[in-house]
Amino acid sequence: MKIGFDIRPFLSGETGVGVYFKNLLHAMAKIDRDNIFYLFSSSFKEKFPEELLPDFKNRRFRNLRIPVSVLNFFWFRFSFPPMGMFFGHRLDITHSPNPLYIPGGKKKIITIHDLSFLDSPDLAMPEAARYFSKKISRSIKKADAIIAVSEFTRSRIKEIFGKNAYEKTSVIYHGSDINEVAEKKPAFEVPEKYFLFTGTIEPRKNLAVLIRGFSLALKDIEGIKLILAGKEGSQASEIRRLISVLKLEDNITITGYLPREELKYLYAHADSLVFPSHYEGFGLPVLEAAFSGIPSIVSDIEVFREIFKEYPLYFEKDDPESLAKALILIVSDNKLRDKKKREAIETGKKFSWEKAAKQTLELYDKTGK
């Protein structure tokens, strides 16, 4: 089959969707020897680095100087031009790593990571709330198959879009590219002991509760810092003000976006990940923490219970005192900490990009018939 991908999500500064698609395609490249994969990127300013391309046995690649906003406008408003036009072939399948399908495939597959832009638009990134919410119904109707990254997301698809959408949805969990090797040390001074948050600073990540809970915990634990590692999104200025009001400037570091190699280093040396989200479709940082062999402290939401079972230490998501107790417990109770480290390793064994790649290729075969 001829299978087309839009690989712009990992052109540069990759975040969740880019991490997902890059690792999935690289894992598929190690397995597949039969299909022909058409990789497409476009940007007016950036050229796609060829060293990032998945090494498929049968690969075609086009990198065009078309502004992202221009191409998206035509693709998502008019379903034109078909991706295959850029290669001179009609494609059998196009697979989009986000909820909006790519035009030009005989069959279309989309991945839905979460529906926060519908369930909690006030917490979602503004662009997603505006853009995806208007287009997703049509995209789901047009899609021949849907990948959801959790049973939670699949159940929300059924509740919002009905039985037909649910029945063409398959759940394929993420893997992780984190390994046991501590990678490149970041340029800033990394404290000896620290809690780590990774992700965009946006409302649904619930960072105000994290900051307040950390402030309360400092009354009982000394010498530990908090690192917020990730892109400064729509809530960054608000979080900086809260840090200032609570006089925590010396205790909290906001790093901005970090390359994956530096992020791996932070995982490897953290005392614990803290991931307090109001809403997630999967929670990739929690899996990355498990692969790094460190404990996780997470908000008690449905999707985390589904995927990570008893590995994390849970707290009530809107309660800073509940979080503070978990932070104190994970650094003061050595037996609990060792138990969570063992559970981290066992949790990591259940997930892999190779497994995700095999399941995705099976879905291509099934959909393409």
HUPEHU-V787742 format. One record per residue. N is the residue number from 1. RES is the residue in one letter. SS is DSSP state (A for helix, B for strand, O for the rest). PHI is phi in whole degrees, -180 to 180 (* if undefined). PSI is psi in degrees with one decimal (NA if undefined). Layout:
BEGIN
n->N res->RES ss->SS phi->PHI psi->PSI
n->N res->RES ss->SS phi->PHI psi->PSI
END
This chain:
BEGIN
n->1 res->M ss->O phi->* psi->155.1
n->2 res->K ss->B phi->-100 psi->115.2
n->3 res->I ss->B phi->-120 psi->127.0
n->4 res->G ss->B phi->-109 psi->140.2
n->5 res->F ss->B phi->-130 psi->140.2
n->6 res->D ss->B phi->-93 psi->108.3
n->7 res->I ss->O phi->-100 psi->14.9
n->8 res->R ss->A phi->-60 psi->-28.5
n->9 res->P ss->A phi->-59 psi->-22.0
n->10 res->F ss->A phi->-117 psi->31.4
n->11 res->L ss->O phi->-65 psi->-45.2
n->12 res->S ss->O phi->-164 psi->154.7
n->13 res->G ss->O phi->52 psi->45.3
n->14 res->E ss->O phi->-64 psi->136.4
n->15 res->T ss->O phi->-115 psi->-150.1
n->16 res->G ss->A phi->-53 psi->-53.6
n->17 res->V ss->A phi->-65 psi->-39.8
n->18 res->G ss->A phi->-65 psi->-41.5
n->19 res->V ss->A phi->-62 psi->-44.3
n->20 res->Y ss->A phi->-58 psi->-52.9
n->21 res->F ss->A phi->-73 psi->-38.2
n->22 res->K ss->A phi->-61 psi->-48.7
n->23 res->N ss->A phi->-70 psi->-36.3
n->24 res->L ss->A phi->-63 psi->-46.9
n->25 res->L ss->A phi->-68 psi->-39.3
n->26 res->H ss->A phi->-64 psi->-36.9
n->27 res->A ss->A phi->-69 psi->-39.5
n->28 res->M ss->A phi->-64 psi->-35.7
n->29 res->A ss->A phi->-62 psi->-26.8
n->30 res->K ss->O phi->-78 psi->-16.5
n->31 res->I ss->O phi->-106 psi->-47.6
n->32 res->D ss->O phi->-80 psi->134.4
n->33 res->R ss->O phi->-128 psi->1.8
n->34 res->D ss->O phi->-112 psi->-40.0
n->35 res->N ss->O phi->-80 psi->162.5
n->36 res->I ss->B phi->-108 psi->126.4
n->37 res->F ss->B phi->-109 psi->125.6
n->38 res->Y ss->B phi->-106 psi->112.0
n->39 res->L ss->B phi->-104 psi->124.9
n->40 res->F ss->B phi->-125 psi->134.5
n->41 res->S ss->B phi->-140 psi->152.0
n->42 res->S ss->B phi->-149 psi->142.2
n->43 res->S ss->O phi->-166 psi->142.3
n->44 res->F ss->O phi->-76 psi->-30.0
n->45 res->K ss->O phi->-103 psi->-30.3
n->46 res->E ss->O phi->-118 psi->142.1
n->47 res->K ss->O phi->-101 psi->134.6
n->48 res->F ss->O phi->-66 psi->126.2
n->49 res->P ss->O phi->-68 psi->120.2
n->50 res->E ss->A phi->-65 psi->-23.0
n->51 res->E ss->A phi->-69 psi->-15.5
n->52 res->L ss->A phi->-89 psi->-7.5
n->53 res->L ss->O phi->-69 psi->134.9
n->54 res->P ss->O phi->-62 psi->139.3
n->55 res->D ss->O phi->-90 psi->62.0
n->56 res->F ss->O phi->-66 psi->144.9
n->57 res->K ss->O phi->-60 psi->-43.6
n->58 res->N ss->O phi->-114 psi->101.2
n->59 res->R ss->B phi->-133 psi->137.0
n->60 res->R ss->B phi->-124 psi->138.9
n->61 res->F ss->B phi->-135 psi->132.7
n->62 res->R ss->B phi->-129 psi->132.6
n->63 res->N ss->B phi->-126 psi->109.6
n->64 res->L ss->B phi->-111 psi->152.9
n->65 res->R ss->O phi->-93 psi->66.5
n->66 res->I ss->O phi->-116 psi->126.1
n->67 res->P ss->O phi->-56 psi->140.1
n->68 res->V ss->A phi->-55 psi->-45.5
n->69 res->S ss->A phi->-64 psi->-35.0
n->70 res->V ss->A phi->-69 psi->-48.3
n->71 res->L ss->A phi->-63 psi->-45.0
n->72 res->N ss->A phi->-61 psi->-39.2
n->73 res->F ss->A phi->-59 psi->-48.3
n->74 res->F ss->A phi->-72 psi->-39.9
n->75 res->W ss->A phi->-64 psi->-48.0
n->76 res->F ss->A phi->-92 psi->-11.9
n->77 res->R ss->A phi->-97 psi->-41.2
n->78 res->F ss->A phi->-119 psi->-1.5
n->79 res->S ss->O phi->54 psi->40.9
n->80 res->F ss->O phi->-150 psi->145.6
n->81 res->P ss->O phi->-81 psi->154.5
n->82 res->P ss->O phi->-65 psi->142.5
n->83 res->M ss->A phi->-57 psi->-37.9
n->84 res->G ss->A phi->-60 psi->-23.8
n->85 res->M ss->A phi->-61 psi->-31.8
n->86 res->F ss->A phi->-72 psi->-15.9
n->87 res->F ss->O phi->-113 psi->-9.3
n->88 res->G ss->O phi->79 psi->19.5
n->89 res->H ss->O phi->-138 psi->149.2
n->90 res->R ss->O phi->-85 psi->130.8
n->91 res->L ss->B phi->-89 psi->147.0
n->92 res->D ss->B phi->-76 psi->-40.0
n->93 res->I ss->B phi->-139 psi->138.8
n->94 res->T ss->B phi->-116 psi->138.7
n->95 res->H ss->B phi->-123 psi->116.6
n->96 res->S ss->B phi->-97 psi->135.1
n->97 res->P ss->O phi->-81 psi->3.9
n->98 res->N ss->O phi->-131 psi->176.9
n->99 res->P ss->O phi->-70 psi->-5.8
n->100 res->L ss->O phi->-102 psi->123.1
n->101 res->Y ss->O phi->-69 psi->156.8
n->102 res->I ss->O phi->-97 psi->126.1
n->103 res->P ss->O phi->-71 psi->149.7
n->104 res->G ss->O phi->116 psi->-10.3
n->105 res->G ss->B phi->-94 psi->144.7
n->106 res->K ss->B phi->-59 psi->-37.7
n->107 res->K ss->B phi->-123 psi->145.7
n->108 res->K ss->B phi->-123 psi->133.4
n->109 res->I ss->B phi->-123 psi->137.8
n->110 res->I ss->B phi->-126 psi->153.8
n->111 res->T ss->B phi->-110 psi->129.6
n->112 res->I ss->B phi->-112 psi->114.1
n->113 res->H ss->O phi->-82 psi->-40.7
n->114 res->D ss->O phi->-164 psi->170.2
n->115 res->L ss->O phi->-121 psi->36.4
n->116 res->S ss->A phi->-61 psi->-31.5
n->117 res->F ss->A phi->-69 psi->-15.7
n->118 res->L ss->A phi->-102 psi->-42.8
n->119 res->D ss->A phi->-72 psi->-40.2
n->120 res->S ss->O phi->-141 psi->67.4
n->121 res->P ss->O phi->-59 psi->-26.3
n->122 res->D ss->O phi->-71 psi->-18.7
n->123 res->L ss->O phi->-101 psi->-14.4
n->124 res->A ss->O phi->-80 psi->162.4
n->125 res->M ss->O phi->-61 psi->135.2
n->126 res->P ss->A phi->-54 psi->-40.1
n->127 res->E ss->A phi->-63 psi->-41.9
n->128 res->A ss->A phi->-66 psi->-42.8
n->129 res->A ss->A phi->-62 psi->-38.7
n->130 res->R ss->A phi->-76 psi->-44.6
n->131 res->Y ss->A phi->-89 psi->-56.5
n->132 res->F ss->A phi->-64 psi->-39.4
n->133 res->S ss->A phi->-61 psi->-29.0
n->134 res->K ss->A phi->-82 psi->-26.5
n->135 res->K ss->A phi->-106 psi->-16.8
n->136 res->I ss->A phi->-70 psi->-33.8
n->137 res->S ss->A phi->-60 psi->-46.7
n->138 res->R ss->A phi->-65 psi->-39.9
n->139 res->S ss->A phi->-64 psi->-41.6
n->140 res->I ss->A phi->-66 psi->-38.9
n->141 res->K ss->A phi->-65 psi->-38.4
n->142 res->K ss->A phi->-77 psi->-27.7
n->143 res->A ss->O phi->-67 psi->137.4
n->144 res->D ss->O phi->-85 psi->-24.5
n->145 res->A ss->B phi->-152 psi->149.6
n->146 res->I ss->B phi->-128 psi->136.8
n->147 res->I ss->B phi->-105 psi->125.0
n->148 res->A ss->B phi->-108 psi->147.0
n->149 res->V ss->O phi->-94 psi->4.3
n->150 res->S ss->O phi->-161 psi->159.6
n->151 res->E ss->A phi->-65 psi->-32.3
n->152 res->F ss->A phi->-58 psi->-48.1
n->153 res->T ss->A phi->-66 psi->-40.0
n->154 res->R ss->A phi->-62 psi->-39.9
n->155 res->S ss->A phi->-66 psi->-36.3
n->156 res->R ss->A phi->-68 psi->-34.6
n->157 res->I ss->A phi->-60 psi->-43.6
n->158 res->K ss->A phi->-64 psi->-45.0
n->159 res->E ss->A phi->-66 psi->-34.2
n->160 res->I ss->A phi->-91 psi->-40.6
n->161 res->F ss->A phi->-113 psi->-5.5
n->162 res->G ss->O phi->98 psi->179.5
n->163 res->K ss->A phi->-64 psi->-42.4
n->164 res->N ss->A phi->-61 psi->-43.4
n->165 res->A ss->A phi->-64 psi->-41.3
n->166 res->Y ss->A phi->-62 psi->-42.7
n->167 res->E ss->A phi->-71 psi->-24.0
n->168 res->K ss->O phi->-97 psi->15.2
n->169 res->T ss->B phi->-105 psi->130.3
n->170 res->S ss->B phi->-114 psi->142.4
n->171 res->V ss->B phi->-94 psi->122.4
n->172 res->I ss->O phi->-130 psi->113.7
n->173 res->Y ss->O phi->-74 psi->157.8
n->174 res->H ss->O phi->-71 psi->167.1
n->175 res->G ss->O phi->-114 psi->-157.5
n->176 res->S ss->O phi->-148 psi->144.4
n->177 res->D ss->O phi->-99 psi->9.8
n->178 res->I ss->O phi->-78 psi->137.6
n->179 res->N ss->O phi->-129 psi->-175.8
n->180 res->E ss->O phi->-78 psi->-10.4
n->181 res->V ss->O phi->-84 psi->125.0
n->182 res->A ss->O phi->-72 psi->121.8
n->183 res->E ss->O phi->-89 psi->-143.5
n->184 res->K ss->O phi->-69 psi->126.6
n->185 res->K ss->O phi->-72 psi->133.9
n->186 res->P ss->O phi->-63 psi->160.6
n->187 res->A ss->O phi->-71 psi->-29.3
n->188 res->F ss->O phi->-78 psi->165.8
n->189 res->E ss->O phi->-76 psi->116.2
n->190 res->V ss->O phi->-88 psi->122.7
n->191 res->P ss->O phi->-66 psi->161.4
n->192 res->E ss->O phi->-68 psi->-39.2
n->193 res->K ss->O phi->-127 psi->131.4
n->194 res->Y ss->B phi->-161 psi->150.2
n->195 res->F ss->B phi->-89 psi->150.2
n->196 res->L ss->B phi->-126 psi->130.9
n->197 res->F ss->B phi->-115 psi->136.5
n->198 res->T ss->B phi->-127 psi->137.7
n->199 res->G ss->O phi->144 psi->171.7
n->200 res->T ss->O phi->-73 psi->140.9
n->201 res->I ss->O phi->-81 psi->93.0
n->202 res->E ss->O phi->-141 psi->163.0
n->203 res->P ss->A phi->-56 psi->-39.6
n->204 res->R ss->A phi->-71 psi->-11.4
n->205 res->K ss->A phi->-80 psi->-10.1
n->206 res->N ss->O phi->64 psi->39.2
n->207 res->L ss->A phi->-74 psi->-22.0
n->208 res->A ss->A phi->-63 psi->-41.5
n->209 res->V ss->A phi->-65 psi->-39.1
n->210 res->L ss->A phi->-61 psi->-47.1
n->211 res->I ss->A phi->-63 psi->-44.8
n->212 res->R ss->A phi->-68 psi->-40.0
n->213 res->G ss->A phi->-65 psi->-41.1
n->214 res->F ss->A phi->-63 psi->-40.7
n->215 res->S ss->A phi->-60 psi->-43.1
n->216 res->L ss->A phi->-65 psi->-39.7
n->217 res->A ss->A phi->-65 psi->-30.0
n->218 res->L ss->O phi->-64 psi->-16.6
n->219 res->K ss->O phi->-70 psi->-22.2
n->220 res->D ss->O phi->-116 psi->-15.5
n->221 res->I ss->O phi->-129 psi->135.6
n->222 res->E ss->O phi->-116 psi->158.5
n->223 res->G ss->O phi->76 psi->18.2
n->224 res->I ss->O phi->-123 psi->142.9
n->225 res->K ss->B phi->-113 psi->175.8
n->226 res->L ss->B phi->-128 psi->128.5
n->227 res->I ss->B phi->-112 psi->125.7
n->228 res->L ss->B phi->-104 psi->106.1
n->229 res->A ss->B phi->-110 psi->113.8
n->230 res->G ss->O phi->160 psi->173.5
n->231 res->K ss->O phi->-61 psi->139.1
n->232 res->E ss->O phi->-84 psi->100.7
n->233 res->G ss->O phi->-91 psi->-150.0
n->234 res->S ss->O phi->-68 psi->-16.6
n->235 res->Q ss->O phi->-105 psi->6.5
n->236 res->A ss->A phi->-60 psi->-46.1
n->237 res->S ss->A phi->-66 psi->-38.2
n->238 res->E ss->A phi->-63 psi->-41.8
n->239 res->I ss->A phi->-68 psi->-39.3
n->240 res->R ss->A phi->-63 psi->-39.2
n->241 res->R ss->A phi->-64 psi->-42.0
n->242 res->L ss->A phi->-63 psi->-42.1
n->243 res->I ss->A phi->-60 psi->-40.3
n->244 res->S ss->A phi->-68 psi->-44.6
n->245 res->V ss->A phi->-60 psi->-40.1
n->246 res->L ss->O phi->-86 psi->2.6
n->247 res->K ss->O phi->56 psi->50.0
n->248 res->L ss->O phi->-112 psi->15.5
n->249 res->E ss->O phi->-56 psi->-33.5
n->250 res->D ss->O phi->-83 psi->-8.6
n->251 res->N ss->O phi->-109 psi->-14.8
n->252 res->I ss->B phi->-127 psi->132.8
n->253 res->T ss->B phi->-114 psi->126.6
n->254 res->I ss->B phi->-103 psi->117.1
n->255 res->T ss->B phi->-91 psi->-22.1
n->256 res->G ss->B phi->75 psi->-174.4
n->257 res->Y ss->O phi->-62 psi->136.0
n->258 res->L ss->O phi->-122 psi->142.2
n->259 res->P ss->O phi->-60 psi->154.2
n->260 res->R ss->A phi->-57 psi->-38.2
n->261 res->E ss->A phi->-64 psi->-36.5
n->262 res->E ss->A phi->-74 psi->-35.9
n->263 res->L ss->A phi->-64 psi->-38.6
n->264 res->K ss->A phi->-60 psi->-38.5
n->265 res->Y ss->A phi->-62 psi->-44.0
n->266 res->L ss->A phi->-64 psi->-40.7
n->267 res->Y ss->A phi->-58 psi->-47.6
n->268 res->A ss->A phi->-62 psi->-28.6
n->269 res->H ss->A phi->-109 psi->2.2
n->270 res->A ss->O phi->-76 psi->150.3
n->271 res->D ss->O phi->-73 psi->-35.0
n->272 res->S ss->B phi->-168 psi->148.0
n->273 res->L ss->B phi->-80 psi->143.8
n->274 res->V ss->B phi->-124 psi->120.2
n->275 res->F ss->B phi->-133 psi->92.7
n->276 res->P ss->O phi->-96 psi->25.9
n->277 res->S ss->O phi->-55 psi->144.2
n->278 res->H ss->O phi->-72 psi->-35.6
n->279 res->Y ss->O phi->-152 psi->132.9
n->280 res->E ss->O phi->-145 psi->156.4
n->281 res->G ss->O phi->-95 psi->-22.2
n->282 res->F ss->O phi->-147 psi->-63.9
n->283 res->G ss->O phi->102 psi->54.9
n->284 res->L ss->A phi->-56 psi->-39.6
n->285 res->P ss->A phi->-58 psi->-31.1
n->286 res->V ss->A phi->-68 psi->-40.5
n->287 res->L ss->A phi->-66 psi->-39.8
n->288 res->E ss->A phi->-64 psi->-36.3
n->289 res->A ss->A phi->-65 psi->-40.3
n->290 res->A ss->A phi->-62 psi->-44.8
n->291 res->F ss->A phi->-63 psi->-27.3
n->292 res->S ss->A phi->-83 psi->-7.9
n->293 res->G ss->O phi->77 psi->27.0
n->294 res->I ss->O phi->-116 psi->157.8
n->295 res->P ss->B phi->-67 psi->162.2
n->296 res->S ss->B phi->-131 psi->139.4
n->297 res->I ss->B phi->-116 psi->120.5
n->298 res->V ss->B phi->-136 psi->157.8
n->299 res->S ss->B phi->-67 psi->147.4
n->300 res->D ss->O phi->-85 psi->82.3
n->301 res->I ss->O phi->-120 psi->159.1
n->302 res->E ss->A phi->-56 psi->-44.7
n->303 res->V ss->A phi->-67 psi->-34.0
n->304 res->F ss->A phi->-69 psi->-38.2
n->305 res->R ss->A phi->-63 psi->-39.6
n->306 res->E ss->A phi->-62 psi->-49.2
n->307 res->I ss->A phi->-88 psi->-42.3
n->308 res->F ss->A phi->-106 psi->-2.3
n->309 res->K ss->O phi->52 psi->-124.0
n->310 res->E ss->O phi->-98 psi->5.4
n->311 res->Y ss->O phi->-62 psi->-50.1
n->312 res->P ss->O phi->-76 psi->163.3
n->313 res->L ss->B phi->-94 psi->122.3
n->314 res->Y ss->B phi->-96 psi->150.5
n->315 res->F ss->B phi->-139 psi->160.0
n->316 res->E ss->O phi->-70 psi->121.9
n->317 res->K ss->O phi->-63 psi->-25.3
n->318 res->D ss->O phi->-103 psi->13.6
n->319 res->D ss->O phi->-121 psi->101.1
n->320 res->P ss->A phi->-59 psi->-32.7
n->321 res->E ss->A phi->-67 psi->-38.7
n->322 res->S ss->A phi->-63 psi->-41.3
n->323 res->L ss->A phi->-66 psi->-43.3
n->324 res->A ss->A phi->-58 psi->-42.3
n->325 res->K ss->A phi->-62 psi->-40.0
n->326 res->A ss->A phi->-67 psi->-40.9
n->327 res->L ss->A phi->-62 psi->-44.2
n->328 res->I ss->A phi->-65 psi->-43.0
n->329 res->L ss->A phi->-63 psi->-41.8
n->330 res->I ss->A phi->-70 psi->-23.2
n->331 res->V ss->A phi->-99 psi->-14.8
n->332 res->S ss->A phi->-104 psi->-22.0
n->333 res->D ss->O phi->-104 psi->97.6
n->334 res->N ss->A phi->-64 psi->-37.0
n->335 res->K ss->A phi->-64 psi->-43.9
n->336 res->L ss->A phi->-64 psi->-43.0
n->337 res->R ss->A phi->-61 psi->-45.1
n->338 res->D ss->A phi->-64 psi->-38.1
n->339 res->K ss->A phi->-62 psi->-44.4
n->340 res->K ss->A phi->-67 psi->-31.7
n->341 res->K ss->A phi->-66 psi->-41.9
n->342 res->R ss->A phi->-65 psi->-41.5
n->343 res->E ss->A phi->-67 psi->-30.9
n->344 res->A ss->A phi->-60 psi->-48.2
n->345 res->I ss->A phi->-62 psi->-43.5
n->346 res->E ss->A phi->-67 psi->-37.0
n->347 res->T ss->A phi->-64 psi->-44.6
n->348 res->G ss->A phi->-59 psi->-30.9
n->349 res->K ss->O phi->-66 psi->-18.9
n->350 res->K ss->O phi->-84 psi->-10.4
n->351 res->F ss->O phi->-127 psi->143.7
n->352 res->S ss->O phi->-160 psi->152.0
n->353 res->W ss->A phi->-69 psi->-28.8
n->354 res->E ss->A phi->-62 psi->-43.4
n->355 res->K ss->A phi->-63 psi->-44.7
n->356 res->A ss->A phi->-62 psi->-39.5
n->357 res->A ss->A phi->-65 psi->-43.5
n->358 res->K ss->A phi->-62 psi->-43.8
n->359 res->Q ss->A phi->-66 psi->-36.4
n->360 res->T ss->A phi->-69 psi->-41.6
n->361 res->L ss->A phi->-64 psi->-37.3
n->362 res->E ss->A phi->-63 psi->-37.8
n->363 res->L ss->A phi->-67 psi->-38.9
n->364 res->Y ss->A phi->-58 psi->-46.8
n->365 res->D ss->A phi->-61 psi->-44.2
n->366 res->K ss->A phi->-66 psi->-41.8
n->367 res->T ss->A phi->-73 psi->-34.0
n->368 res->G ss->A phi->-77 psi->-13.2
n->369 res->K ss->O phi->-73 psi->NA
END
